[in-house]
Amino acid sequence: MPIVTIVYGTLLVLIGVIGYFGTGGVSKTALIPAAIGIPAIVCGFFALKEAYLKHAMHGAAVIGLLAFLGTIKGVFSLPTLLSGGEVERPAAIISQSLVAGLSLIFIVLCIKSFIDARRAKEAAG
């Protein structure tokens, strides 16, 4: 999971940077996904050390959950955008939807990993 966390954080940084430059650098709020991704990457690197694995992955899961909760509102506007309707700030809707989707996948993977680790610990003794 540490590598998955690093990839997740890197994808968030890319969404932020692409969103920022894709909108002409007009809105600094387009960089919010990058601001979420950097701590996720840090957690991923900490999790590479066995001594920090548990705490770092729980921290990364919290980051993923907060990212999901903070961006889920964009998903609700996505159908309107995709059907050609008018929405305020279409780039923000796309960015929020991407972050929400990635974060949901990441949270599910974290939960599965936590369950697997618990089962392995119980089986070992």
FIKOLZA-1660 file (N, C-alpha, C; in steps of 0.1 Angstrom, whole numbers, plus 5000, padded with zeros to 4 digits):
% residues 125
   i   px   py   pz ch aa at
   1 5008 4988 5000  A  M  N
   1 5000 5000 5000  A  M CA
   1 5008 5013 5000  A  M  C
   2 5021 5013 5005  A  P  N
   2 5028 5025 5004  A  P CA
   2 5030 5031 4990  A  P  C
   3 5033 5021 4981  A  I  N
   3 5034 5025 4967  A  I CA
   3 5021 5031 4961  A  I  C
   4 5010 5024 4964  A  V  N
   4 4997 5029 4960  A  V CA
   4 4994 5043 4965  A  V  C
   5 4998 5045 4978  A  T  N
   5 4996 5058 4984  A  T CA
   5 5004 5069 4977  A  T  C
   6 5017 5066 4973  A  I  N
   6 5025 5075 4966  A  I CA
   6 5019 5078 4952  A  I  C
   7 5014 5068 4945  A  V  N
   7 5008 5069 4932  A  V CA
   7 4995 5078 4933  A  V  C
   8 4987 5075 4944  A  Y  N
   8 4975 5083 4946  A  Y CA
   8 4979 5098 4948  A  Y  C
   9 4989 5101 4957  A  G  N
   9 4993 5114 4959  A  G CA
   9 4998 5121 4946  A  G  C
  10 5006 5114 4939  A  T  N
  10 5011 5119 4926  A  T CA
  10 5000 5122 4916  A  T  C
  11 4990 5114 4915  A  L  N
  11 4979 5117 4907  A  L CA
  11 4971 5129 4911  A  L  C
  12 4970 5131 4924  A  L  N
  12 4964 5143 4929  A  L CA
  12 4972 5156 4926  A  L  C
  13 4985 5155 4927  A  V  N
  13 4994 5166 4923  A  V CA
  13 4992 5169 4909  A  V  C
  14 4992 5159 4900  A  L  N
  14 4990 5161 4886  A  L CA
  14 4977 5167 4883  A  L  C
  15 4966 5163 4889  A  I  N
  15 4953 5169 4887  A  I CA
  15 4953 5184 4891  A  I  C
  16 4960 5187 4902  A  G  N
  16 4961 5201 4906  A  G CA
  16 4969 5209 4896  A  G  C
  17 4980 5204 4892  A  V  N
  17 4989 5212 4883  A  V CA
  17 4983 5213 4869  A  V  C
  18 4977 5202 4864  A  I  N
  18 4970 5203 4851  A  I CA
  18 4958 5212 4851  A  I  C
  19 4951 5211 4862  A  G  N
  19 4939 5220 4864  A  G CA
  19 4943 5235 4865  A  G  C
  20 4954 5238 4872  A  Y  N
  20 4959 5251 4873  A  Y CA
  20 4963 5257 4860  A  Y  C
  21 4972 5250 4853  A  F  N
  21 4977 5255 4840  A  F CA
  21 4967 5254 4829  A  F  C
  22 4958 5244 4830  A  G  N
  22 4947 5242 4820  A  G CA
  22 4937 5253 4820  A  G  C
  23 4936 5260 4831  A  T  N
  23 4927 5271 4832  A  T CA
  23 4934 5284 4831  A  T  C
  24 4946 5284 4826  A  G  N
  24 4954 5296 4824  A  G CA
  24 4960 5302 4836  A  G  C
  25 4961 5294 4847  A  G  N
  25 4967 5299 4859  A  G CA
  25 4959 5310 4866  A  G  C
  26 4946 5310 4863  A  V  N
  26 4937 5321 4868  A  V CA
  26 4933 5318 4883  A  V  C
  27 4931 5306 4886  A  S  N
  27 4926 5303 4899  A  S CA
  27 4936 5294 4907  A  S  C
  28 4940 5300 4918  A  K  N
  28 4950 5292 4926  A  K CA
  28 4942 5280 4933  A  K  C
  29 4929 5281 4934  A  T  N
  29 4922 5270 4941  A  T CA
  29 4923 5257 4932  A  T  C
  30 4927 5258 4920  A  A  N
  30 4929 5246 4911  A  A CA
  30 4940 5238 4917  A  A  C
  31 4949 5244 4925  A  L  N
  31 4960 5236 4931  A  L CA
  31 4956 5229 4943  A  L  C
  32 4944 5230 4948  A  I  N
  32 4940 5223 4960  A  I CA
  32 4943 5208 4959  A  I  C
  33 4940 5201 4948  A  P  N
  33 4943 5186 4948  A  P CA
  33 4958 5184 4950  A  P  C
  34 4967 5193 4945  A  A  N
  34 4981 5191 4948  A  A CA
  34 4984 5193 4962  A  A  C
  35 4977 5202 4969  A  A  N
  35 4980 5204 4983  A  A CA
  35 4975 5192 4991  A  A  C
  36 4966 5184 4986  A  I  N
  36 4961 5172 4993  A  I CA
  36 4971 5161 4989  A  I  C
  37 4976 5161 4977  A  G  N
  37 4985 5150 4972  A  G CA
  37 4998 5150 4979  A  G  C
  38 5004 5161 4982  A  I  N
  38 5017 5162 4988  A  I CA
  38 5017 5155 5002  A  I  C
  39 5008 5157 5011  A  P  N
  39 5008 5150 5023  A  P CA
  39 5006 5135 5021  A  P  C
  40 4998 5131 5011  A  A  N
  40 4996 5117 5008  A  A CA
  40 5009 5110 5004  A  A  C
  41 5017 5117 4995  A  I  N
  41 5030 5112 4991  A  I CA
  41 5039 5111 5003  A  I  C
  42 5039 5121 5012  A  V  N
  42 5048 5120 5024  A  V CA
  42 5044 5108 5032  A  V  C
  43 5031 5106 5034  A  C  N
  43 5026 5094 5042  A  C CA
  43 5031 5081 5035  A  C  C
  44 5030 5081 5022  A  G  N
  44 5034 5069 5014  A  G CA
  44 5049 5066 5016  A  G  C
  45 5057 5076 5016  A  F  N
  45 5072 5074 5019  A  F CA
  45 5075 5070 5033  A  F  C
  46 5067 5076 5043  A  F  N
  46 5069 5071 5056  A  F CA
  46 5065 5057 5058  A  F  C
  47 5054 5053 5051  A  A  N
  47 5049 5039 5052  A  A CA
  47 5059 5029 5046  A  A  C
  48 5069 5033 5038  A  L  N
  48 5079 5024 5033  A  L CA
  48 5087 5018 5044  A  L  C
  49 5088 5025 5056  A  K  N
  49 5095 5020 5067  A  K CA
  49 5085 5012 5076  A  K  C
  50 5088 5000 5079  A  E  N
  50 5079 4992 5087  A  E CA
  50 5075 4998 5100  A  E  C
  51 5084 5005 5107  A  A  N
  51 5081 5011 5120  A  A CA
  51 5070 5022 5119  A  A  C
  52 5069 5028 5107  A  Y  N
  52 5059 5039 5105  A  Y CA
  52 5047 5034 5097  A  Y  C
  53 5047 5022 5092  A  L  N
  53 5037 5017 5083  A  L CA
  53 5022 5019 5087  A  L  C
  54 5019 5014 5099  A  K  N
  54 5005 5015 5104  A  K CA
  54 5001 5029 5106  A  K  C
  55 5008 5038 5112  A  H  N
  55 5004 5051 5114  A  H CA
  55 5003 5059 5101  A  H  C
  56 5013 5057 5093  A  A  N
  56 5014 5065 5080  A  A CA
  56 5002 5061 5071  A  A  C
  57 4998 5048 5071  A  M  N
  57 4987 5044 5063  A  M CA
  57 4974 5048 5068  A  M  C
  58 4973 5049 5081  A  H  N
  58 4960 5054 5087  A  H CA
  58 4959 5069 5084  A  H  C
  59 4970 5076 5085  A  G  N
  59 4970 5090 5081  A  G CA
  59 4967 5092 5067  A  G  C
  60 4972 5084 5058  A  A  N
  60 4969 5085 5044  A  A CA
  60 4954 5082 5041  A  A  C
  61 4949 5072 5048  A  A  N
  61 4934 5069 5047  A  A CA
  61 4926 5081 5051  A  A  C
  62 4930 5088 5062  A  V  N
  62 4922 5100 5066  A  V CA
  62 4923 5111 5056  A  V  C
  63 4935 5113 5050  A  I  N
  63 4936 5122 5039  A  I CA
  63 4927 5119 5027  A  I  C
  64 4927 5106 5024  A  G  N
  64 4918 5102 5013  A  G CA
  64 4903 5104 5016  A  G  C
  65 4899 5101 5029  A  L  N
  65 4885 5103 5033  A  L CA
  65 4882 5118 5032  A  L  C
  66 4890 5127 5037  A  L  N
  66 4888 5141 5037  A  L CA
  66 4887 5146 5023  A  L  C
  67 4896 5141 5014  A  A  N
  67 4896 5145 5000  A  A CA
  67 4883 5141 4994  A  A  C
  68 4878 5129 4997  A  F  N
  68 4866 5125 4991  A  F CA
  68 4854 5133 4996  A  F  C
  69 4853 5135 5009  A  L  N
  69 4842 5143 5014  A  L CA
  69 4843 5158 5009  A  L  C
  70 4854 5163 5007  A  G  N
  70 4856 5177 5003  A  G CA
  70 4853 5179 4988  A  G  C
  71 4852 5168 4980  A  T  N
  71 4851 5169 4966  A  T CA
  71 4838 5162 4960  A  T  C
  72 4831 5155 4968  A  I  N
  72 4820 5148 4964  A  I CA
  72 4809 5157 4957  A  I  C
  73 4808 5169 4962  A  K  N
  73 4798 5178 4956  A  K CA
  73 4800 5180 4941  A  K  C
  74 4812 5179 4936  A  G  N
  74 4814 5181 4922  A  G CA
  74 4809 5170 4914  A  G  C
  75 4808 5158 4920  A  V  N
  75 4803 5146 4913  A  V CA
  75 4788 5148 4909  A  V  C
  76 4781 5155 4918  A  F  N
  76 4766 5157 4916  A  F CA
  76 4763 5167 4904  A  F  C
  77 4773 5175 4901  A  S  N
  77 4771 5184 4889  A  S CA
  77 4777 5178 4877  A  S  C
  78 4784 5167 4877  A  L  N
  78 4790 5161 4866  A  L CA
  78 4780 5157 4855  A  L  C
  79 4769 5151 4859  A  P  N
  79 4759 5147 4848  A  P CA
  79 4754 5159 4840  A  P  C
  80 4751 5170 4847  A  T  N
  80 4747 5182 4840  A  T CA
  80 4758 5187 4830  A  T  C
  81 4770 5186 4835  A  L  N
  81 4781 5191 4826  A  L CA
  81 4782 5181 4814  A  L  C
  82 4782 5168 4816  A  L  N
  82 4784 5159 4806  A  L CA
  82 4772 5159 4796  A  L  C
  83 4760 5163 4800  A  S  N
  83 4749 5163 4791  A  S CA
  83 4748 5176 4784  A  S  C
  84 4757 5185 4786  A  G  N
  84 4758 5198 4778  A  G CA
  84 4751 5209 4785  A  G  C
  85 4747 5207 4798  A  G  N
  85 4740 5218 4805  A  G CA
  85 4750 5228 4810  A  G  C
  86 4745 5239 4815  A  E  N
  86 4753 5250 4820  A  E CA
  86 4757 5247 4835  A  E  C
  87 4769 5248 4838  A  V  N
  87 4774 5247 4852  A  V CA
  87 4784 5258 4854  A  V  C
  88 4785 5263 4866  A  E  N
  88 4795 5273 4870  A  E CA
  88 4808 5265 4872  A  E  C
  89 4819 5270 4866  A  R  N
  89 4832 5265 4867  A  R CA
  89 4833 5250 4863  A  R  C
  90 4832 5247 4850  A  P  N
  90 4832 5233 4846  A  P CA
  90 4846 5226 4849  A  P  C
  91 4857 5234 4848  A  A  N
  91 4870 5228 4852  A  A CA
  91 4870 5223 4866  A  A  C
  92 4864 5231 4875  A  A  N
  92 4863 5227 4889  A  A CA
  92 4855 5214 4891  A  A  C
  93 4844 5213 4883  A  I  N
  93 4836 5201 4884  A  I CA
  93 4844 5189 4880  A  I  C
  94 4851 5190 4869  A  I  N
  94 4859 5179 4864  A  I CA
  94 4870 5175 4874  A  I  C
  95 4877 5185 4879  A  S  N
  95 4887 5183 4889  A  S CA
  95 4882 5176 4902  A  S  C
  96 4871 5182 4907  A  Q  N
  96 4865 5176 4919  A  Q CA
  96 4860 5162 4917  A  Q  C
  97 4855 5159 4905  A  S  N
  97 4850 5145 4902  A  S CA
  97 4862 5136 4901  A  S  C
  98 4872 5140 4895  A  L  N
  98 4884 5131 4894  A  L CA
  98 4890 5128 4908  A  L  C
  99 4891 5139 4916  A  V  N
  99 4896 5137 4930  A  V CA
  99 4887 5128 4938  A  V  C
 100 4874 5130 4937  A  A  N
 100 4864 5122 4945  A  A CA
 100 4865 5107 4940  A  A  C
 101 4866 5105 4927  A  G  N
 101 4867 5091 4922  A  G CA
 101 4880 5084 4927  A  G  C
 102 4891 5091 4925  A  L  N
 102 4904 5085 4929  A  L CA
 102 4904 5083 4944  A  L  C
 103 4899 5092 4952  A  S  N
 103 4899 5091 4966  A  S CA
 103 4890 5079 4971  A  S  C
 104 4879 5078 4964  A  L  N
 104 4870 5066 4968  A  L CA
 104 4877 5053 4965  A  L  C
 105 4883 5052 4954  A  I  N
 105 4891 5040 4951  A  I CA
 105 4902 5038 4961  A  I  C
 106 4909 5048 4965  A  F  N
 106 4920 5047 4974  A  F CA
 106 4914 5043 4988  A  F  C
 107 4903 5049 4992  A  I  N
 107 4897 5045 5005  A  I CA
 107 4894 5030 5005  A  I  C
 108 4888 5025 4995  A  V  N
 108 4884 5011 4994  A  V CA
 108 4896 5002 4995  A  V  C
 109 4907 5006 4988  A  L  N
 109 4919 4998 4988  A  L CA
 109 4925 4999 5002  A  L  C
 110 4924 5010 5009  A  C  N
 110 4930 5011 5023  A  C CA
 110 4922 5002 5032  A  C  C
 111 4909 5002 5031  A  I  N
 111 4900 4994 5040  A  I CA
 111 4903 4979 5037  A  I  C
 112 4905 4975 5024  A  K  N
 112 4908 4961 5021  A  K CA
 112 4922 4958 5027  A  K  C
 113 4931 4967 5026  A  S  N
 113 4944 4964 5032  A  S CA
 113 4944 4963 5047  A  S  C
 114 4936 4971 5054  A  F  N
 114 4935 4970 5068  A  F CA
 114 4929 4957 5072  A  F  C
 115 4918 4953 5065  A  I  N
 115 4912 4940 5068  A  I CA
 115 4921 4929 5066  A  I  C
 116 4928 4929 5055  A  D  N
 116 4938 4918 5052  A  D CA
 116 4949 4918 5063  A  D  C
 117 4954 4929 5067  A  A  N
 117 4964 4930 5078  A  A CA
 117 4959 4924 5091  A  A  C
 118 4947 4927 5094  A  R  N
 118 4940 4922 5106  A  R CA
 118 4939 4907 5106  A  R  C
 119 4935 4902 5095  A  R  N
 119 4933 4888 5093  A  R CA
 119 4946 4880 5094  A  R  C
 120 4957 4886 5088  A  A  N
 120 4970 4880 5088  A  A CA
 120 4975 4880 5102  A  A  C
 121 4973 4890 5109  A  K  N
 121 4977 4891 5124  A  K CA
 121 4970 4881 5132  A  K  C
 122 4957 4879 5130  A  E  N
 122 4950 4869 5138  A  E CA
 122 4954 4855 5134  A  E  C
 123 4957 4853 5121  A  A  N
 123 4961 4839 5117  A  A CA
 123 4975 4836 5122  A  A  C
 124 4983 4846 5124  A  A  N
 124 4997 4843 5129  A  A CA
 124 4997 4841 5144  A  A  C
 125 4987 4845 5151  A  G  N
 125 4988 4842 5165  A  G CA
 125 4979 4848 5173  A  G  C
% end
